Amino acid sequence: MALEVLLEHQDWLVINKPAGVHFHSQDGNAGVIAQLQVQLGYPLFAVHRLDTMTSGVLLVAKSSASAAALSAQFANRTTEKRYIALAQGKPKKKQGLIKGDMQKARRSQWKLCKTLENPAITQFFSHSLGEGLRLYLLRPKTGKTHQLRVALKSLGCPILGDVLYGGERSGGETSERGYLHAWRLGFEWLEEKIWVEAPTEQGLFANAELQAQLTAWRMQEPAWPAL
């Protein structure tokens, strides 16, 4: 299946990465960049990455020079990232700031600590969809490994389908995917601010109330909690 190109420029392109596709090639399966190079027929360069379970906006460069320039924006935290996620249960708090150092834990997991030497920082809002399901709007200010997955775990509500962090459905059922989606990305190119949005219309993301809430957030974002 061809990867969906959301926006293309002579220096870069943005795709809608499917859930369940590895970023790097492994286990004999081509990663998303390798697949895209075969699909388009020319070399591509990674700018940032998304976890295997995560779908959504992925920015890819067409040259090493543009990759360096775009990667610098992520390193300098000048990009604007918006993720959405689904989780079950009632969180410890419905909106706010999640901040703390991250340390490696068991079974390839990470954990959030109370120390603040080099913290992962995430602002968030949530919206009830009924029946114990909650939609989260996430704004990561840092880019740590598993940052958003650990953040929601720390609220007592791991992302639905994220089996590594205990995000099973009620009754222990396994979801068809992990419900974390890179929804919108804002970056600058040639002194122009560019926003790209990846559609969210599959599986539980197709929920009508969820889509209505995304429209509301798209038209006017909530006032983000102070850092």
Secondary structure, 3 states (H helix, E strand, C coil): CCCEEEEECCCEEEEEECCCCCCCCECCECCHHHHHHHHHCCCCEECCCCCCCCEEEEEEECCHHHHHHHHHHHHCCCCEEEEEEEEECCCCCCEEEEEECEEECCCCCEEECCCCCCCEEEEEEEEEEECCEEEEEEEECCCCCCHHHHHHHHCCCCECCCHHHCCCCHHHCCCCCCCEEEEEEEEEECCEEEEEECCCCCHHHHCHHHHHHHHHHHHCCCCCCCC
